[in-house]
Amino acid sequence: MNKFTRYATTSHALSLTAIEEASRRGFREADLEDMFLALVLNDQPAGHVLRNTGISIHSARAAVEAYRKDHMASLGITADSPPPGDIVFHETGGYAWSKRASSLLGRAGRNGSTGDAAAVLRELLNEPTGLIIDLLQRLGTSPAKVLAELERTESSLASPNKPAAGRRGEVTGSVEAFVPAPSRMCGRCCQIRPGSRIGNPGSAQLRAPAVPSCLVERGADMPP
């Protein structure tokens, strides 16, 4: 998979998941915390890294809600906001990334970057607002620990164990084959045509990349 395809696949998957998470809280704009939740659910190594540090989607959602409540209190807003509900993105429209989230996602696909979920996670760990630092502290970890686990995981993937050499006169080797796992159309992103827009006409919308995100079904809480 080349970088363009990898970045298109990653951005599409993260966009869909993030706006689903935003819709649970009644927002039409997906922000950095929604990107973080999308990474926790992601099936690429970056998602496994976050889950391997003990972060689940349930604990991550709770940390986001606690952060938002404390942030509103710091601004003098004491009214209780309605609790998160069901994902309603598919029945509504007009969703978009926030400006800072869109900028961060763009940086993850620039020259010198891998364009995958790990690149997005690295950008998120370095974002200057302190939001992700706060969330990770609430979850019992830190950017440094997550980054160290990411580098360890990438190093192990880049240096797989080499097969033992065969004896003289023996023919050794391996054959690779792709066996697709059973799957079904997700009924959501598979209905989005390449280049189409997500949302209602005339509203801020997300452009769907050419690669669908439903390559793997995800549950409400993916295992490591």
N, C-alpha and C positions, 0 to 999 in steps of 0.2 A: 504494500500500500504506500503510495507516494504521499508527500507532505500535504498537498492540496486536498486529496481525498480524505486523509486522516483528520485534517482540520475541519473540513466540511462535515464529516461524520460526528466529530466531537462537539462542534458548536451547535449542530442541529439537536443532538441528544440532550445536551445541557440546557439548551433553550426551552425545549418542550418540558423537561422535568422542572426547571426553575419556574416557569410560568404556571405550571400545575400547583407548585408549592405556594406561589403568590396568590393564586386564586382561592386557596384554602382560607387565607386570612382576609379575603375581600379586596385585595389590591390588584390593579391592572398593570402595575409596573414591577418587574422583577429586579431586585437589587442584589447587593453582594451576599446577604445572608441566604437568599434563594439560590444563588450560585453555589454557595457552600453546601446547602442541602442537596443540590443536584449532584455534586461531587461525591457526597456520602453514598448516594444511590448508584453511582456510575459503576459500570462493570470493567473499566480499564484499571491498570495497576494503581492509579492514584486513588480510586475508590477503595480498593483492597487495603491500601496503606492506611487510610482513615479508619476503616473498620478494624484493622489489626491493632490500632492504638486504643481500642475499646469504645469507639464512637458508633452508636447505632442511630438509625433515622429517628427513633423515638426520643433518645437523649438529645440529639442535635436539634430537633424541633422544640423540645422543652427549653434548651439553652437560648434559642432564638426568641422565644416568647418572653423568657425572663429578662433578656437583654432589652427588648423593646419596652417592657413595662418599666424597668429601671430608667431607661433613657427618657421616657415620657415624664416620669416623676421628677427627673433632674431639670426638666423644662417647666415644672410647675403644673403639669397636667395630671390631675388625680382621677379623672373619670375612667372607669373601667372600659376597656375596648372589648367588643364581642369576641368570644373564643373562636379559634379556628374551626371551620366546618368541613364540608366535603369539597373535593376538587370539582370546580364548576367551569373550568376553562373550556371544556368541550361544548358547553351549553351557552357560553357567552363569547365575547370577542373584544378586540381593541387592546390587546396586550403588547407590551414592549419592554425591552431592557431599560434600566435607568442609564443616564449618560455615563456615570462612572463605571457601571458594570459592562456596558457596551465597549468602552475604551479599554478596560482590562481584558476582555475577551479578544479584542483586536490585537493587543500586544502579544497575546499567546500564540498568534499565528504569523508574526513578523519574521523576517530573516534572522537566522541564528536561533530560532526557537523550534522545538519539535512539533508544535501544533497539536499535541494530544492533550488529554486531561491532566497529565503531569505538568505540562507547561502552564495550564490554567491554574492549577494548584499552587505552583511556584509564584505566579503573579499575585494570587490571592494572599499568600503568606507574607508577601512584601507590601501589601497595600497600606497606605500611611494613616488611615483613619483610626486604627486601633480596634475596629469592630471584630476582625477575625481573631486578634490576640485575646480580646475579651471572651469571645465564644469558646476558644480553645481552653482558656483558663477555667471557665465554668465546666468544661468537660474533662478536666483533670490532666491536661497536656499543654503543649506550647508549640509555637511555630518551629523552634529549633528541634524539638523531638520529632515532629511530623516530617520535617525536612530530612533529618538523619534517617528515618525509616524509609522515606522515599528513595534516597540515594542508595541505601542498602538493598532495597528491592530491585531498583534498576540495575545495580551492579550484578546481582545474582541472575537477572534475566539476560544480561549481556554476556555473561561468562558461564554458560551451562557446562555441566560435567562432560568431559570428552569420553567417548567409548574406549574401552580397553583395546589395544592393538592386537590383531590376530597373530597366530603363530605362522611361521614360514610355510608357504604352500597353501594356506587357507585364504579363502575369499571372504572378506568382511565388508559390511556396508549397511545401509539402511534404506528403507523406502518410506516416503511420506505420502499419506493419502488424507484427503479431507472427507470426513463423514459428517454430514449436517445433522444437528440435533433436531428432534421433532419440534416444530414451532407452528404458530398460527399468526395470521395477520392481526395486528393489534387493533385495527379498526379506528385508530386515531391518526398517527403520523403517516400510516400507509395510504391514507386518503388525501394527503397533501401532495399536490403535484409539484415537481421540481420547479423552483422559481416562483411558486405561488406565495401569497401573503397570508399570514395567520391573523385573523381578526376581522372586524367589520370594515366595510369601505369607508374611507374618510377619516379613519382613526389611526393612531400610532400603531404600527403593525410590525411583525417580524417576518423577514423573508426566509422561506424554507430552503435550505441547501439541497443539492441534487441527490444526496445520499440519505435514505431513511434511517431512523434511529432505532427501529424495533428489530435489530438483528438478534437480540436476546431478550426474552421476556424478563421483566423485573417484578419482584413482589414488593410488598409494602416495606419489608425489612430484609434486604439481601444479606446472606451470610458472607463471611470473609472469603 
